[in-house]
């Protein structure tokens, strides 16, 4: 199978889904800080974080959101997919050491425009939803 090309619009079906799972490490958080410039002390300063709602450091929400991008760009629809938009709702904090699974499911197809709406959900190892949303993508040609 040629894994340099994702599924074309005519190869997709409503209900198809794919997942990506990763454990979020402290190194992931610091790497994200280096890329994004987001030095919010809620992510890096345990003393500061003790006085927050979560009582400890938490990972940036966009790290888990990036796992959605991993599914879309590597699995479903896959390589060649163009991410057009995403709405996200952050529903639960992600702690260092949490294992997050991003699941993307084909929700609606627009063959005439080569566009796909995907339901996007991230859950932790306890089955708690940490992100929910929808993405609009262009399927590979």
C-alpha positions in Angstrom: 0.0 0.0 0.0 1.2 3.5 -0.8 1.2 5.3 2.5 2.1 8.6 0.9 -1.5 9.2 -0.2 -4.5 9.3 2.0 -8.1 8.4 1.2 -9.8 10.3 -1.5 -13.3 11.6 -0.9 -14.9 8.7 -2.8 -13.0 6.3 -0.5 -14.5 7.8 2.7 -17.7 6.7 4.4 -19.6 8.3 7.2 -18.7 6.5 10.4 -15.1 5.7 9.5 -12.7 6.5 12.2 -9.1 6.4 13.2 -7.1 7.0 16.4 -3.7 8.1 17.7 -2.6 7.5 21.3 0.3 9.1 23.1 1.3 9.6 26.7 2.0 13.3 27.4 5.4 13.7 29.1 7.1 16.7 30.7 9.5 16.7 27.8 6.5 17.1 25.4 5.4 20.2 27.4 8.8 21.8 27.3 9.2 21.0 23.6 5.8 22.7 23.0 6.9 25.7 25.0 10.0 26.0 22.8 7.9 25.9 19.6 4.9 28.0 20.8 6.6 30.5 23.2 3.7 29.8 25.7 5.5 30.0 29.1 2.3 30.1 31.1 3.4 29.2 34.7 0.4 26.9 35.0 2.4 24.5 32.8 5.9 24.9 34.2 5.8 26.2 37.8 4.5 23.7 40.4 4.4 26.3 43.2 2.3 28.6 41.0 0.1 25.7 39.8 -0.7 24.8 43.4 -2.9 27.9 43.6 -4.8 27.2 40.4 -8.0 25.3 39.9 -6.1 22.2 39.1 -3.7 22.3 42.0 -0.8 21.0 39.9 0.8 21.7 36.5 -1.2 20.8 33.5 -0.2 20.2 29.8 -1.1 22.8 27.2 -4.5 21.9 25.7 -3.0 22.4 22.2 -0.7 19.5 22.7 -3.6 17.1 22.8 -5.3 19.1 20.0 -2.2 18.3 17.9 -2.9 14.6 18.2 -6.1 15.3 16.2 -3.8 16.8 13.5 -1.8 13.6 13.6 -4.8 11.4 12.9 -6.0 13.7 10.0 -2.6 14.0 8.4 -1.4 10.5 8.7 -4.4 8.2 8.9 -7.9 9.5 8.1 -8.2 10.9 5.5 -4.3 10.7 5.7 -1.4 12.1 3.8 -2.4 15.0 1.5 -5.2 16.1 3.8 -5.5 19.9 4.2 -6.8 21.1 7.6 -9.2 24.0 7.0 -10.7 24.6 10.3 -11.3 23.2 13.8 -13.5 24.0 16.7 -12.4 22.8 20.1 -13.9 22.6 23.5 -11.4 21.8 26.3 -13.4 19.8 28.8 -10.9 18.3 31.2 -7.3 19.0 32.1 -4.4 16.9 30.8 -1.8 16.1 33.4 1.8 15.0 32.9 1.8 11.3 32.3 -1.8 11.1 31.0 -2.3 8.9 28.0 -4.5 10.7 25.4 -6.3 9.1 22.5 -7.5 11.3 19.6 -10.3 9.8 17.6 -11.5 11.3 14.4 -14.7 10.1 12.7 -16.1 11.0 9.3 -19.3 12.9 10.1 -20.3 14.4 6.8 -19.0 14.3 3.2 -19.3 17.1 0.6 -18.0 15.4 -2.6 -18.7 18.3 -4.9 -16.2 20.5 -2.8 -13.9 17.6 -1.8 -14.5 18.5 1.9 -15.1 16.4 4.9 -16.4 17.2 8.4 -14.8 15.1 11.1 -16.0 14.6 14.6 -12.9 15.0 16.8 -12.5 13.8 20.4 -9.6 13.3 22.7 -10.0 11.1 25.8 -7.6 10.2 28.6 -6.7 6.8 30.0 -9.8 6.9 32.3 -12.2 7.4 29.3 -12.7 11.1 30.3 -13.2 13.4 27.4 -10.5 16.2 27.4 -11.3 17.8 24.1 -14.3 17.6 21.8 -14.9 19.4 18.5 -15.3 19.2 14.7 -12.8 19.7 11.9 -13.2 20.6 8.3 -10.7 19.2 5.9 -10.0 18.9 2.2 -9.5 15.2 1.3 -6.4 14.3 -0.7 -6.7 14.5 -4.5 
